[in-house]
């Protein structure tokens, strides 16, 4: 029988409790996925509306594409910024697995960096040229979106491969130079579809929420945005159930069975189901209602909750996959208490600073009459 | 190589990200105080360029460094993560604030009041500089971990002996790059152009003035073995020092002449040369920073080939085959096993050909000589980690190294004896010795000796020093080598060679002590 090669756990102790690293990982990863879904889902939305808006009769589509063009670079900026934190915390907990899978697909893994740079500059090109509506804006945007779809595929390969040490040695011997993909794993394709479609689901919820805000300035346009977003949200949520089922069937039977038997996983899964169904109903019905605001906002909130629950499920799935090879509870822990406290203080301070800056900008963006009335 | 490419361009842009932020907000303040619309217009244009370069290229290449170090040195990366994860988490907080502030600063020129806009500019700069304050502790730790190896204390590793000189030097580099990049968006109108050219030159000059003493301070604080690399025997280090000084001096001269004195000369070709100088100086600095740390990735903890010092003894005892997870073959006598060992133990720094290629370094070696040299690899020039494998591994790797070149069949005649002797010297002796140079010169040992006398000494070399490999070259090569050494050692010199103290690498007894400490 072939031995399964697992690089040893770092001999240095973990500088903080596992629960704290896990909590931080789940929190920043949820935010990272929200930003990533906005960058990818927003890119797909922008592309569709830009192409549609090229015809004179679809002025709203054109307007929406222009508005999205102003947001896409920031979405990507926060995807990267929040992704850095997620990468940091996942390395502490699962470094020996992540490094190995990254090395095995090293050639493509490294390609992520130049690809993101190209996609990012593409988004900036669209940012500056979308409003003119001519030239190669649409073409550049399509390239950026395609690159992001490719990057998502590389990430899915790495994140699934890090959980499959049983595949490593064979893969290394086939291509020791890093030209590998985890395509032999049946869960890669459904997981990829789940993630790409998920980005449309979440960004549609965000867009429905934004549509409500736009109704204040232009009721017809705001409602149009919210209704389109609600429709896409509902359709993609339906698809998400199909991809989710496919994913559940594609993961190894023993992992799936263990997850189904686990009460915590069951509870999280159940809550996520209820939450997403409620979100779908609220956004769909809200967008048709006389006063859509409260329902759509609640649906948007539930969509974010669903995202967090799905991130928790993803973590539980990883733990189950790695159960034969890793035990986080057995790690040697030596908390750096003083530094942790400093981090938490600075974290709160950093959030407050960001909040302060956003408040400054939001205040200046308010219509002057509004400011005058308040004064 | 990969790390170098990503790191140099990242360091170039990320230091500009700190200094450029300071430059922007100070320039904006000056423009607003003076009511200078031209200067304010320059700030707006420069902030757009600044955001496009730092937010995209700077930020993503930073992630790129994460990606590459994880691939090339996972053990060293893991050591740093387990030691400084909270430091990195703090740096991330500043990074998050910095990115948000940069986006808002570049986009809110029209919408925000002057005071509010400058507040965001100051927040950007403070957050950016604080992220440097944090990462500087982790970077300097890799060369000078201070008392961390003994006590594993976060702050002992963070505020290590080179922390403060490095922080001052990096801050100075930020100011210099703010000045250099300040020229990229130079206004076209003559008055505004002259004003900005002079102003940016002041930043460049101020940075250089601070940089010089801080580098002197830094080099005084680095470990003894690193200081020895600066002695002049290492060709790469010599070029890097000369390059660093040359690039910085040229940029400084251009800043003074075309910035301060004749601003109208500050045209795109001059700006391009200044940017190249900036990149060249950063490249030289990064090369030195990496080289001075050899043979370590993290001093005293992980070697440059990603093997922990605490594991070397076990590897030497049990062999790589018994401990490695990823082997292409289980047959330890096969050529594939030797190649596999090469990738595992040498691949972090060397390719077979190409970058730091081994083929040209081992040209003329046979399998026995290569296997023998591996025993002494850490004393060659002090830059290599000790070989971490058993005898079986050494033989396999030696055979692989020897297979990189066809065996030598030298046609040695009276007319080419000197040339062939030099070739053999470079192959067999030149990695550790010169005859008349400063690196372990042989002149003292072989002066006034005939070629025959020199050749007689060869069989006894391994007995003279435990660090010498056995001499096993064929007779004709030995004769040519002896001829060359005798000729060179007896030729008249204006000055006798002055031997330079060489780093001796980590000895086995030191390793044992480290192993105990780290366990």
Interface residues (C-beta under 8 A of the other chain):
Chain A: X5 X6 X7 X10 X11 X12 X13 X14 X15 X16 X24 X73 X74 X77 X78 X80 X81 X82 X83 X84 X85 X87 X88 X89 X91 X92 X95 X96 X98 X99 X100 X102 X103 X106 X109 X110 X112 X113 X116 X117 X120 X121 X124 X168 X169 X172 X173 X176 X178 X334 X336 X338 X339 X340 X342 X343 X346 X347 X349 X350 X353 X354 X357 X358 X360 X361 X364 X365
Chain B: X2 X6 X52 X55 X56 X57 X59 X60 X61 X62 X63 X64 X66 X67 X68 X70 X71 X74 X77 X78 X79 X81 X82 X83 X85 X86 X87 X88 X89 X90 X92 X93 X94 X95 X96 X97 X99 X100 X101 X103 X104 X108 X111 X112 X113 X116 X119 X120 X123 X127 X152 X154 X308 X310 X325 X326 X328 X343 X518
